[in-house]
Amino acid sequence: MKAEGKVHRYGDNVDTDVIIPARYLNTSKPEELALHCMEDIDKDFVSNVARGDIIVAGRNFGCGSSREHAPIAIKASGVSCVIAETFARIFFRNSINIGLPILECPEASREIAAGDEVVVDFTSGRIDDITSGRSYHAEPFPPFMQALIEAGGLAPYMAKEAGK
């Protein structure tokens, strides 16, 4: 499993309220949430993001409330992966549950710049910054989590498993 795209860069403590502002929580439709993803921290994100792009951020990405709307909005906007120094634990869990790949890699978090082209191999944990020529290593997902993400999240994975 791989991701490849342009980087959108953010700092530390990006909370769920700026990922998807509370005023848009009256819907759970992914396509509607995507229209407002990151707008309180980056008003141009929605018009600049392309399918496959990658978010790189600092420490404690996804802190704040426990709602799943935040990773859903990110995934629905077309982002293929989020790389951060650390993630808030509930955001980490919600991301895996909805099939949004996330990787913790402090060195990549500090060094990868906005606009860089990055390739991520989830099986090995390798992160290649094509723009700078640098490579990084994150802890890869265990096989069961890779299968869950590949299925599109916990619900599709469980439906697939039940159909076996």
N, CA and C atoms as a LAMMPS dump frame, in Angstrom:
ITEM: TIMESTEP
0
ITEM: NUMBER OF ATOMS
492
ITEM: BOX BOUNDS ff ff ff
-5.0000000000000000e+02 5.0000000000000000e+02
-5.0000000000000000e+02 5.0000000000000000e+02
-5.0000000000000000e+02 5.0000000000000000e+02
ITEM: ATOMS id mol type element x y z
1 1 1 N 0.838 -1.174 0
2 1 2 C 0 0 0
3 1 3 C 0.885 1.241 0
4 2 1 N 0.618 2.171 -0.912
5 2 2 C 1.416 3.386 -1.027
6 2 3 C 0.533 4.615 -1.176
7 3 1 N 1.118 5.752 -0.846
8 3 2 C 0.492 7.052 -1.063
9 3 3 C 1.526 7.935 -1.732
10 4 1 N 1.063 8.823 -2.588
11 4 2 C 1.97 9.744 -3.26
12 4 3 C 1.246 11.047 -3.514
13 5 1 N 1.872 12.16 -3.127
14 5 2 C 1.239 13.44 -3.364
15 5 3 C 2.045 14.618 -2.871
16 6 1 N 1.46 15.781 -3.051
17 6 2 C 2.06 17.051 -2.63
18 6 3 C 1.735 17.286 -1.156
19 7 1 N 2.661 17.91 -0.451
20 7 2 C 2.522 18.136 0.988
21 7 3 C 1.835 19.455 1.297
22 8 1 N 0.894 19.371 2.253
23 8 2 C 0.268 20.532 2.883
24 8 3 C 0.785 20.511 4.315
25 9 1 N 1.437 21.559 4.742
26 9 2 C 2.176 21.569 6.006
27 9 3 C 1.48 22.399 7.081
28 10 1 N 1.461 21.839 8.303
29 10 2 C 0.867 22.527 9.459
30 10 3 C 1.768 22.319 10.674
31 11 1 N 1.529 23.098 11.708
32 11 2 C 2.366 23.072 12.902
33 11 3 C 1.864 22.116 13.973
34 12 1 N 2.154 22.473 15.211
35 12 2 C 1.778 21.673 16.381
36 12 3 C 0.332 21.961 16.792
37 13 1 N -0.239 20.995 17.497
38 13 2 C -1.55 21.144 18.146
39 13 3 C -2.674 21.56 17.196
40 14 1 N -2.696 20.983 16.013
41 14 2 C -3.808 21.214 15.092
42 14 3 C -4.987 20.421 15.655
43 15 1 N -5.992 21.145 16.126
44 15 2 C -7.091 20.442 16.804
45 15 3 C -8.252 20.158 15.858
46 16 1 N -9.153 19.327 16.329
47 16 2 C -10.279 18.892 15.507
48 16 3 C -11.2 20.052 15.136
49 17 1 N -11.195 21.116 15.923
50 17 2 C -12.035 22.272 15.609
51 17 3 C -11.521 23.063 14.41
52 18 1 N -10.236 23.006 14.108
53 18 2 C -9.756 23.661 12.889
54 18 3 C -9.726 22.68 11.718
55 19 1 N -9.66 21.387 12.009
56 19 2 C -9.735 20.4 10.929
57 19 3 C -11.133 20.447 10.314
58 20 1 N -12.148 20.418 11.157
59 20 2 C -13.531 20.597 10.698
60 20 3 C -14.255 21.433 11.752
61 21 1 N -14.489 22.709 11.466
62 21 2 C -15.112 23.595 12.437
63 21 3 C -16.483 23.085 12.908
64 22 1 N -16.766 23.304 14.176
65 22 2 C -17.998 22.806 14.803
66 22 3 C -19.255 23.278 14.085
67 23 1 N -19.202 24.425 13.43
68 23 2 C -20.402 24.938 12.757
69 23 3 C -20.851 24.053 11.587
70 24 1 N -20.004 23.097 11.186
71 24 2 C -20.358 22.192 10.079
72 24 3 C -20.688 20.78 10.558
73 25 1 N -20.829 20.601 11.842
74 25 2 C -21.069 19.262 12.377
75 25 3 C -22.529 18.833 12.302
76 26 1 N -23.346 19.612 11.618
77 26 2 C -24.744 19.234 11.448
78 26 3 C -24.909 18.198 10.336
79 27 1 N -23.812 17.776 9.737
80 27 2 C -23.847 16.729 8.717
81 27 3 C -22.761 15.697 9.022
82 28 1 N -22.985 14.499 8.57
83 28 2 C -21.946 13.476 8.664
84 28 3 C -21.59 12.977 7.269
85 29 1 N -22.083 13.67 6.24
86 29 2 C -21.78 13.281 4.86
87 29 3 C -20.34 13.681 4.533
88 30 1 N -19.509 12.697 4.207
89 30 2 C -18.093 12.994 3.937
90 30 3 C -17.864 14.088 2.898
91 31 1 N -18.627 14.075 1.813
92 31 2 C -18.413 15.06 0.751
93 31 3 C -18.729 16.483 1.22
94 32 1 N -19.674 16.636 2.136
95 32 2 C -19.984 17.963 2.684
96 32 3 C -18.924 18.401 3.684
97 33 1 N -18.451 17.481 4.515
98 33 2 C -17.38 17.803 5.46
99 33 3 C -16.111 18.217 4.718
100 34 1 N -15.822 17.544 3.609
101 34 2 C -14.615 17.845 2.833
102 34 3 C -14.592 19.286 2.332
103 35 1 N -15.748 19.85 2.069
104 35 2 C -15.827 21.223 1.562
105 35 3 C -15.326 22.258 2.568
106 36 1 N -15.251 21.871 3.848
107 36 2 C -14.848 22.81 4.904
108 36 3 C -13.601 22.353 5.653
109 37 1 N -12.965 21.314 5.16
110 37 2 C -11.776 20.772 5.817
111 37 3 C -10.672 21.826 5.902
112 38 1 N -10.138 22.015 7.067
113 38 2 C -9.001 22.896 7.372
114 38 3 C -9.278 24.39 7.144
115 39 1 N -10.512 24.78 6.886
116 39 2 C -10.759 26.16 6.483
117 39 3 C -10.433 27.196 7.559
118 40 1 N -10.472 26.826 8.837
119 40 2 C -10.154 27.812 9.873
120 40 3 C -8.65 27.961 10.117
121 41 1 N -7.848 27.094 9.529
122 41 2 C -6.4 27.207 9.657
123 41 3 C -5.756 27.505 8.302
124 42 1 N -6.469 27.149 7.216
125 42 2 C -5.939 27.309 5.858
126 42 3 C -7.117 27.458 4.896
127 43 1 N -7.54 28.703 4.676
128 43 2 C -8.746 28.95 3.87
129 43 3 C -8.611 28.459 2.433
130 44 1 N -7.39 28.248 1.959
131 44 2 C -7.168 27.806 0.583
132 44 3 C -6.993 26.289 0.453
133 45 1 N -7.021 25.577 1.571
134 45 2 C -6.782 24.135 1.525
135 45 3 C -7.711 23.427 0.545
136 46 1 N -9.007 23.654 0.664
137 46 2 C -9.983 22.936 -0.161
138 46 3 C -9.754 23.186 -1.648
139 47 1 N -9.367 24.39 -2.016
140 47 2 C -9.141 24.672 -3.44
141 47 3 C -7.771 24.197 -3.917
142 48 1 N -6.849 23.949 -2.995
143 48 2 C -5.497 23.525 -3.382
144 48 3 C -5.242 22.027 -3.261
145 49 1 N -6.019 21.337 -2.453
146 49 2 C -5.759 19.916 -2.226
147 49 3 C -6.167 19.113 -3.459
148 50 1 N -5.358 18.11 -3.773
149 50 2 C -5.651 17.193 -4.878
150 50 3 C -5.68 15.783 -4.323
151 51 1 N -6.44 14.924 -4.984
152 51 2 C -6.529 13.527 -4.55
153 51 3 C -5.124 12.943 -4.459
154 52 1 N -4.826 12.353 -3.306
155 52 2 C -3.522 11.743 -3.076
156 52 3 C -2.578 12.604 -2.253
157 53 1 N -2.885 13.888 -2.098
158 53 2 C -1.994 14.769 -1.338
159 53 3 C -1.825 14.286 0.103
160 54 1 N -0.806 14.822 0.752
161 54 2 C -0.401 14.371 2.087
162 54 3 C -0.314 15.571 3.018
163 55 1 N -0.809 15.402 4.225
164 55 2 C -0.65 16.423 5.266
165 55 3 C 0.546 16.03 6.122
166 56 1 N 1.424 17.008 6.383
167 56 2 C 2.539 16.83 7.309
168 56 3 C 2.365 17.882 8.396
169 57 1 N 2.453 17.437 9.646
170 57 2 C 2.232 18.361 10.764
171 57 3 C 3.195 18.042 11.908
172 58 1 N 3.119 18.855 12.937
173 58 2 C 3.994 18.709 14.097
174 58 3 C 3.421 17.779 15.151
175 59 1 N 3.545 18.193 16.4
176 59 2 C 3.112 17.373 17.543
177 59 3 C 1.611 17.502 17.783
178 60 1 N 1.043 16.411 18.297
179 60 2 C -0.323 16.404 18.83
180 60 3 C -1.387 16.727 17.78
181 61 1 N -1.202 16.238 16.559
182 61 2 C -2.179 16.48 15.504
183 61 3 C -3.494 15.791 15.864
184 62 1 N -4.602 16.507 15.7
185 62 2 C -5.925 15.936 15.964
186 62 3 C -6.359 15.999 17.408
187 63 1 N -5.726 16.866 18.186
188 63 2 C -6.144 17.015 19.585
189 63 3 C -7.524 17.668 19.623
190 64 1 N -8.153 17.642 20.76
191 64 2 C -9.475 18.25 20.882
192 64 3 C -10.536 17.2 21.094
193 65 1 N -11.649 17.375 20.421
194 65 2 C -12.79 16.487 20.655
195 65 3 C -12.554 15.104 20.054
196 66 1 N -13.404 14.183 20.434
197 66 2 C -13.252 12.797 19.995
198 66 3 C -14.047 12.479 18.74
199 67 1 N -14.661 13.477 18.125
200 67 2 C -15.526 13.203 16.972
201 67 3 C -14.746 12.645 15.782
202 68 1 N -15.412 11.745 15.051
203 68 2 C -14.811 11.153 13.854
204 68 3 C -14.883 12.087 12.653
205 69 1 N -15.602 13.179 12.767
206 69 2 C -15.762 14.095 11.642
207 69 3 C -14.404 14.587 11.109
208 70 1 N -13.428 14.774 11.992
209 70 2 C -12.138 15.333 11.567
210 70 3 C -11.405 14.406 10.6
211 71 1 N -11.135 13.147 10.947
212 71 2 C -10.469 12.296 9.956
213 71 3 C -11.339 12.019 8.734
214 72 1 N -12.654 11.988 8.899
215 72 2 C -13.543 11.795 7.75
216 72 3 C -13.388 12.962 6.772
217 73 1 N -13.358 14.189 7.281
218 73 2 C -13.195 15.366 6.424
219 73 3 C -11.859 15.327 5.69
220 74 1 N -10.808 14.951 6.388
221 74 2 C -9.485 14.874 5.766
222 74 3 C -9.487 13.835 4.644
223 75 1 N -9.971 12.64 4.955
224 75 2 C -9.988 11.569 3.956
225 75 3 C -10.861 11.954 2.76
226 76 1 N -12.035 12.51 3.013
227 76 2 C -12.956 12.874 1.939
228 76 3 C -12.42 14.017 1.075
229 77 1 N -11.517 14.825 1.626
230 77 2 C -10.932 15.918 0.836
231 77 3 C -9.936 15.398 -0.196
232 78 1 N -9.557 14.131 -0.073
233 78 2 C -8.615 13.54 -1.017
234 78 3 C -7.254 13.234 -0.439
235 79 1 N -7.016 13.646 0.796
236 79 2 C -5.724 13.394 1.44
237 79 3 C -5.53 11.881 1.597
238 80 1 N -4.357 11.401 1.193
239 80 2 C -4.092 9.962 1.227
240 80 3 C -3.364 9.521 2.485
241 81 1 N -2.816 10.481 3.236
242 81 2 C -2.014 10.123 4.409
243 81 3 C -1.731 11.382 5.226
244 82 1 N -1.606 11.203 6.536
245 82 2 C -1.157 12.28 7.407
246 82 3 C 0.097 11.787 8.121
247 83 1 N 1.137 12.598 8.078
248 83 2 C 2.393 12.321 8.781
249 83 3 C 2.55 13.404 9.831
250 84 1 N 2.819 13.012 11.067
251 84 2 C 3.018 13.995 12.133
252 84 3 C 4.061 13.471 13.118
253 85 1 N 4.557 14.381 13.939
254 85 2 C 5.473 13.943 14.997
255 85 3 C 4.724 13.037 15.963
256 86 1 N 3.529 13.485 16.391
257 86 2 C 2.65 12.663 17.237
258 86 3 C 1.208 13.007 16.912
259 87 1 N 0.318 12.082 17.264
260 87 2 C -1.115 12.275 17.091
261 87 3 C -1.798 12.166 18.445
262 88 1 N -2.886 12.904 18.594
263 88 2 C -3.738 12.685 19.759
264 88 3 C -4.274 11.264 19.626
265 89 1 N -4.31 10.548 20.73
266 89 2 C -4.67 9.12 20.688
267 89 3 C -6.054 8.86 20.112
268 90 1 N -7.049 9.657 20.455
269 90 2 C -8.393 9.404 19.936
270 90 3 C -8.444 9.682 18.435
271 91 1 N -7.703 10.686 17.959
272 91 2 C -7.637 10.953 16.527
273 91 3 C -6.962 9.782 15.819
274 92 1 N -5.91 9.254 16.423
275 92 2 C -5.209 8.104 15.851
276 92 3 C -6.191 6.951 15.665
277 93 1 N -6.926 6.644 16.713
278 93 2 C -7.884 5.535 16.667
279 93 3 C -8.996 5.796 15.658
280 94 1 N -9.56 6.998 15.663
281 94 2 C -10.617 7.335 14.711
282 94 3 C -10.119 7.253 13.268
283 95 1 N -8.889 7.673 13.032
284 95 2 C -8.331 7.632 11.675
285 95 3 C -8.233 6.199 11.166
286 96 1 N -7.702 5.328 11.983
287 96 2 C -7.596 3.922 11.587
288 96 3 C -8.996 3.346 11.365
289 97 1 N -9.93 3.676 12.253
290 97 2 C -11.298 3.146 12.139
291 97 3 C -11.998 3.559 10.854
292 98 1 N -11.649 4.723 10.3
293 98 2 C -12.306 5.152 9.059
294 98 3 C -11.405 4.928 7.834
295 99 1 N -10.226 4.347 8.049
296 99 2 C -9.351 3.996 6.936
297 99 3 C -8.458 5.109 6.432
298 100 1 N -8.119 6.061 7.306
299 100 2 C -7.182 7.128 6.937
300 100 3 C -5.801 6.764 7.464
301 101 1 N -4.84 6.48 6.581
302 101 2 C -3.492 6.137 7.037
303 101 3 C -2.792 7.328 7.697
304 102 1 N -2.203 7.09 8.857
305 102 2 C -1.444 8.121 9.561
306 102 3 C -0.144 7.5 10.062
307 103 1 N 0.921 8.269 10.009
308 103 2 C 2.226 7.787 10.442
309 103 3 C 2.893 8.803 11.35
310 104 1 N 3.481 8.314 12.435
311 104 2 C 4.274 9.17 13.312
312 104 3 C 5.736 9.061 12.909
313 105 1 N 6.335 10.2 12.586
314 105 2 C 7.745 10.242 12.208
315 105 3 C 8.276 11.64 12.519
316 106 1 N 8.889 11.801 13.699
317 106 2 C 9.358 13.128 14.105
318 106 3 C 10.305 13.79 13.1
319 107 1 N 11.245 13.03 12.548
320 107 2 C 12.216 13.618 11.623
321 107 3 C 11.53 14.116 10.347
322 108 1 N 10.654 13.308 9.775
323 108 2 C 9.917 13.723 8.577
324 108 3 C 9.038 14.922 8.894
325 109 1 N 8.427 14.899 10.059
326 109 2 C 7.555 15.995 10.49
327 109 3 C 8.305 17.323 10.533
328 110 1 N 9.532 17.288 10.957
329 110 2 C 10.335 18.511 11.066
330 110 3 C 10.913 18.962 9.73
331 111 1 N 11.238 18.019 8.831
332 111 2 C 12.038 18.35 7.651
333 111 3 C 11.268 18.47 6.337
334 112 1 N 10.164 17.789 6.185
335 112 2 C 9.433 17.842 4.921
336 112 3 C 8.725 19.194 4.809
337 113 1 N 8.881 19.844 3.671
338 113 2 C 8.353 21.207 3.475
339 113 3 C 7.044 21.191 2.692
340 114 1 N 6.275 22.241 2.868
341 114 2 C 5.049 22.436 2.093
342 114 3 C 5.388 22.415 0.611
343 115 1 N 4.572 21.717 -0.16
344 115 2 C 4.776 21.65 -1.597
345 115 3 C 5.67 20.522 -2.058
346 116 1 N 6.42 19.907 -1.136
347 116 2 C 7.271 18.779 -1.525
348 116 3 C 6.416 17.635 -2.045
349 117 1 N 6.965 16.855 -2.952
350 117 2 C 6.325 15.63 -3.431
351 117 3 C 6.862 14.48 -2.585
352 118 1 N 5.935 13.708 -2.019
353 118 2 C 6.308 12.645 -1.08
354 118 3 C 5.644 11.337 -1.493
355 119 1 N 6.388 10.241 -1.302
356 119 2 C 5.86 8.889 -1.514
357 119 3 C 5.978 8.15 -0.193
358 120 1 N 4.889 7.499 0.215
359 120 2 C 4.862 6.761 1.48
360 120 3 C 4.526 5.302 1.188
361 121 1 N 5.345 4.407 1.706
362 121 2 C 5.082 2.965 1.613
363 121 3 C 4.636 2.509 2.995
364 122 1 N 3.356 2.184 3.137
365 122 2 C 2.808 1.828 4.437
366 122 3 C 3.295 0.475 4.933
367 123 1 N 3.651 -0.408 4.015
368 123 2 C 4.108 -1.746 4.396
369 123 3 C 5.466 -1.675 5.089
370 124 1 N 6.363 -0.851 4.564
371 124 2 C 7.712 -0.747 5.137
372 124 3 C 7.862 0.43 6.099
373 125 1 N 6.969 1.419 5.998
374 125 2 C 7.092 2.636 6.799
375 125 3 C 8.031 3.656 6.181
376 126 1 N 8.471 3.406 4.969
377 126 2 C 9.416 4.31 4.304
378 126 3 C 8.676 5.532 3.753
379 127 1 N 9.259 6.693 4.001
380 127 2 C 8.743 7.965 3.513
381 127 3 C 9.846 8.587 2.671
382 128 1 N 9.594 8.784 1.388
383 128 2 C 10.579 9.391 0.492
384 128 3 C 10.113 10.772 0.084
385 129 1 N 10.919 11.771 0.405
386 129 2 C 10.667 13.137 -0.045
387 129 3 C 11.372 13.271 -1.387
388 130 1 N 10.619 13.154 -2.457
389 130 2 C 11.175 13.189 -3.811
390 130 3 C 11.821 14.543 -4.083
391 131 1 N 11.236 15.605 -3.557
392 131 2 C 11.747 16.958 -3.789
393 131 3 C 13.136 17.145 -3.185
394 132 1 N 13.331 16.729 -1.941
395 132 2 C 14.618 16.941 -1.269
396 132 3 C 15.583 15.776 -1.453
397 133 1 N 15.057 14.621 -1.844
398 133 2 C 15.901 13.437 -1.987
399 133 3 C 16.141 12.703 -0.675
400 134 1 N 15.497 13.127 0.405
401 134 2 C 15.687 12.498 1.712
402 134 3 C 14.656 11.403 1.938
403 135 1 N 15.054 10.415 2.744
404 135 2 C 14.156 9.327 3.126
405 135 3 C 14.061 9.26 4.639
406 136 1 N 12.928 8.792 5.109
407 136 2 C 12.654 8.693 6.543
408 136 3 C 12.011 7.333 6.805
409 137 1 N 11.996 6.967 8.064
410 137 2 C 11.366 5.694 8.418
411 137 3 C 10.405 5.886 9.586
412 138 1 N 9.181 5.465 9.368
413 138 2 C 8.165 5.439 10.418
414 138 3 C 7.871 3.977 10.731
415 139 1 N 7.32 3.735 11.892
416 139 2 C 6.921 2.373 12.249
417 139 3 C 5.776 1.965 11.332
418 140 1 N 5.951 0.876 10.569
419 140 2 C 4.856 0.465 9.682
420 140 3 C 3.678 -0.098 10.472
421 141 1 N 2.517 -0.07 9.848
422 141 2 C 1.341 -0.661 10.466
423 141 3 C 1.491 -2.175 10.517
424 142 1 N 0.997 -2.802 11.576
425 142 2 C 0.957 -4.268 11.583
426 142 3 C 0.014 -4.742 10.466
427 143 1 N 0.181 -5.961 9.997
428 143 2 C -0.637 -6.461 8.879
429 143 3 C -2.149 -6.319 9.09
430 144 1 N -2.657 -6.555 10.297
431 144 2 C -4.109 -6.454 10.499
432 144 3 C -4.596 -5.018 10.327
433 145 1 N -3.761 -4.03 10.725
434 145 2 C -4.156 -2.627 10.541
435 145 3 C -4.051 -2.234 9.068
436 146 1 N -3.077 -2.784 8.358
437 146 2 C -2.974 -2.523 6.928
438 146 3 C -4.217 -3.048 6.211
439 147 1 N -4.669 -4.231 6.597
440 147 2 C -5.865 -4.816 5.986
441 147 3 C -7.093 -3.959 6.289
442 148 1 N -7.176 -3.461 7.501
443 148 2 C -8.303 -2.618 7.911
444 148 3 C -8.321 -1.321 7.097
445 149 1 N -7.172 -0.688 6.944
446 149 2 C -7.076 0.556 6.184
447 149 3 C -7.357 0.295 4.704
448 150 1 N -6.784 -0.778 4.182
449 150 2 C -6.988 -1.125 2.779
450 150 3 C -8.466 -1.374 2.466
451 151 1 N -9.196 -1.916 3.44
452 151 2 C -10.629 -2.171 3.262
453 151 3 C -11.446 -0.887 3.295
454 152 1 N -10.853 0.213 3.772
455 152 2 C -11.567 1.482 3.853
456 152 3 C -12.04 1.818 5.253
457 153 1 N -11.615 1.045 6.244
458 153 2 C -11.98 1.312 7.627
459 153 3 C -12.564 0.087 8.305
460 154 1 N -12.912 0.264 9.564
461 154 2 C -13.39 -0.844 10.388
462 154 3 C -14.695 -1.445 9.877
463 155 1 N -15.677 -0.618 9.554
464 155 2 C -16.98 -1.146 9.112
465 155 3 C -16.852 -1.958 7.819
466 156 1 N -16.187 -1.429 6.769
467 156 2 C -16.042 -2.242 5.556
468 156 3 C -15.207 -3.515 5.795
469 157 1 N -14.202 -3.393 6.663
470 157 2 C -13.375 -4.562 6.982
471 157 3 C -14.209 -5.647 7.645
472 158 1 N -15.038 -5.253 8.621
473 158 2 C -15.874 -6.231 9.324
474 158 3 C -16.914 -6.845 8.381
475 159 1 N -17.468 -6.043 7.488
476 159 2 C -18.435 -6.57 6.511
477 159 3 C -17.763 -7.58 5.592
478 160 1 N -16.558 -7.277 5.183
479 160 2 C -15.793 -8.183 4.334
480 160 3 C -15.495 -9.486 5.077
481 161 1 N -15.072 -9.364 6.322
482 161 2 C -14.762 -10.544 7.126
483 161 3 C -16.011 -11.394 7.379
484 162 1 N -17.135 -10.747 7.578
485 162 2 C -18.386 -11.479 7.838
486 162 3 C -18.842 -12.252 6.597
487 163 1 N -18.477 -11.741 5.428
488 163 2 C -18.875 -12.382 4.174
489 163 3 C -18.008 -13.544 3.773
490 164 1 N -16.94 -13.79 4.494
491 164 2 C -16.04 -14.895 4.148
492 164 3 C -16.658 -16.217 4.431
